[in-house]
């Protein structure tokens, strides 16, 4: 991607990373489509540059709203250069503490919602033969901790689909970037974070995660605006990575996780490879 004026389509744009992406893109002179379930929360963004901004009502769980938002976007701007799948939320609770309905709702929004918006725009991207898809994952999309199983499951799924999507779209000149932030000062740990009913048996394993999630709101080190700029830099680079970790916590945790994975792989390699059919006849 070069630095010419682009069209950014951003989901979950009313706050946090979504708002940061929108404000950064407008400052850089780009056109922006901001999507959220309520456009009333997007009015101040549009006012920053009414001639270059469009607010659309879109719940990522509603295919009809997705289709309508894409249609409005193409009618106004004629194309999409960058799709940012940012809409999502978190759950805190042990797997047993999390009802099936909550597990499914988490997957519906964080995974199926992002995939639904992506699929709606893929014909446009393929016809253009250029563009980029930014899928907002998390540090929790590379590794998980007790209490974030449902959230990580949704992000692991998104990352798996994104890896395949990157290979599928490469022949069309379309980039896919998975973003893995650590703790940033967004609404993630605020009222939108859903805490599941407590089963005391999990106090030792999940209690610390619950306390961390409740205590970090408005204290996170990461600045969403600087994250948005980092993502734009990565997209404009000739060698855009498949994954981009943001924040010292994300970088150090992913590195440690990778090192642990490699060490375990080495330790059990002999057992793992000794599973082929024997050439000797029985």
N, C-alpha and C positions, 0 to 999 in steps of 0.2 A: 504493500500500500504506500502511495506517495502522500504528500501533505496537502494536496488540493482539497477544496471544499467537499465535504462528504455528507452523507445522510446517515445519522445514527438512530437506531430504533432501540429503545431502552425499556425493559419491563421492570416493574417494581420501582418506579422512578420517583415516588413521592418522598422518599427519605433515604438516608444512608448512602450506600454505594451508588444506587440508581440516581439519586439527586446529584451526587458528586460527578458521575459520568456526564450527566446532562449539562451541568454548569461548566465543566471543563470543555466540553465539545462546543458549547456556545461561545465561550471565551476565545476558542481557537478559530472561530468564524465558520463552524460547521452548521448544518441544518440538523434539527433534533426532533424526533418523535418520542414523546414521553408517555408511557402507558401505566395506568394504575386502575384499581377498582373504582376509585372516585376521582374525577378530574378536578374537583374543588381543591384538592391538595396539590395540584399541578399548576394552578393559575399563576403563582408568583414566578415559576420557571418560564412560562410562556411570555410573561411581561418583560423578561430580560431581553428578548429579541422576537417580538411578535411575527415579524416577517420570515423568521427562520425556525420557528418552533410550532409544533402541533401537539396538542394534548388529546389522547384517545382513551376512552373507557374500555378497559380490558381486564377481565379476570382470566388468568391463564388456565383455569379449570373449565372454561366455557368455550368450546370450539366455535360457536357462532360469533362470540365477541372477538375472538382471534381473527376470524375471517374478515369481519367488518373492519377491524383496526388495520389489517394489512391492506385492504381495499382503500381505506381513507389515506393511508400513507402513500400508496402508489399513485393515487389520484392527485395528491398534493405535490409530491416530489419526484415521482416517476421511477424511483429506484431506492434500494437500501444498500449502503456500503458496509455498515457495521451493525450487527445484531448483538445486543447485550442481554443475555438471559440472566437477569438478576433477581426476579421475583422469587421469594421463598421465605421460610421461617424455620425455627428450631424447636426441638423437643428435648427435655431433660427427664430422664427416668430409665430405670433398668428395663430390659426387654419384658420381663414378667410384669412390671408395673405399668406397661404401656398397652392399653386396649388395642385390639385388632383394628378398630375403627380409626384410632389415632395413627397407627402404623400406615394404614392405607391412605389416609389423608395426607400424611407426610410425603409419601411417594407420589401421590397425585399432583401435588403442587411442585415439589422440588425436582422431580424427575419427569413425570408425564407432562406437566405444564411447560417445562423448558423444551421438551421434545416436540410438543404440539406447536409451539410458536415457531420452532426451527423448521419443522416440516411444512408449515404454511408458507414460509419464505424461500424454501429451497428451489422451487421452480423459477423464482425471480433471480436468485443467485446463479443458478445454472445457465439461464438465458443471458445474463450479464457476462458470465465468465470472469467475475472478480468479486471481491468482498471478503468479509471476515465475520466469524461467529465467535463471540466471547461467552463462554459458559462459566458462570460464577460458582465455583465449587468452594472448597474450604481446606484448611489444614486437616479437617476431619474427613476430607475426601481421599486422603492418602493413608491415614491411620485413624484408629478409633480408641476411645477410652470408655471406661465404665460410666454409664449414664447417658452417653451420646450415641447409642447403638442405632436408634431409629434415624436420627439425623445423618449419621455417617453412612448408613445403608443407602439413603437417597442420593448422597453425594458420590459414593462409590459407583452407583448405577449410572449417574450422569457422566462420570469420568470414563467409564467403560464404553458407553455409547459415543462419547466425544472422541476417543482414540480411533474407533472404527470410522466415525464420520470424517475425521481428518484425512484418512486414507482414501475414503470414497470421493471426497471433494477436491483432493489435490489435483487431479487431471483437469479440473475446471478453473484452476487458479484461485481457489477459495481457501482461506486460512481458517483453522480452528485453534483457539487458544483457551486452555483451561486455567483459570485463575484460582490460586489456593491461598487466601488470606489467613493470617492469624487473627489476633484480637485487634479489631479496629473500632473506633468510636462511632458505631452505628446504633440502630434500634434493636439489633439482634438480641442483646441481653436485657432489653427493656420489657414492656408489657407484652410484646409479640412473642416472647419466648414462653412456650407452654411447659409447665411443670406437671408431671404426672403424679397421681396419688402415691403416697409413700407406703412401701412395705418395709417394716423395720428391719427385717432380716438382711436388707441390702444397705443398711446404714454405713457399714465399714467400707464397702466397695463403691457406693454411689454418693454417699454423703458429702465427700470432699468436692465432687463435681457439682453437686447442687449448690454448695456454698460458694464455690468459685463463680458459677454462672450468675448467682444473685449479687455477688460483690463487685463484679467487674464493670457493671454498667456505668458509663460516663467516666471511666478511669483507664480505658484501653489506650495503649501507646500509639496505635496506628491512626493516621489521618486519612480519611476516605478521599479527600481531594488529591493528595499526593499519590494515592493508589491509582486513581483515575489517570493521572499523568503518566505513571509508570506503565500502565497498560497501553496507553497510546504510543509511548516510545517503543514498546515491544512490538506492537502491530506495524509500526512504520519501519522496523528493521528488516533487512533482507533475510535474516535468519530468525524469524519469529519462533520462539520455542513452543513446544506443545503444551508445556506447563510452566506457569510463572508463580513462584511462591512470593508472597508479600508479607513483610514484617520479620523482625529478627526471630521471633518465636516460631514462625512457620518454617523459616529456613533451617534453624537449628534442630527443630523437631523432625522435619522430613529427612534431614541428613542422618540423624541418629537412628531413625527408623530404617533407613536404607542400609546403614551399616549393620544393624542388628539382623536384618533380613539376609544380607550377604553372609554374615557369620554363621547363621543357622543353616543356610543353604550349604555352606562348606562342610559343616559338621555332619550333616545327614546325607551328603552327596553319595557316599558309597552305598548306603542302604537304599536310597532312592533309585540309583541306576541299576541295582541288582534285582531288577524286576522283569527282565526280558525273558522270553522263552529260552529254555536251554537247548543248545544245538545237539546235545546227546539224546539218543533215543531211549525211551523208557524200557 
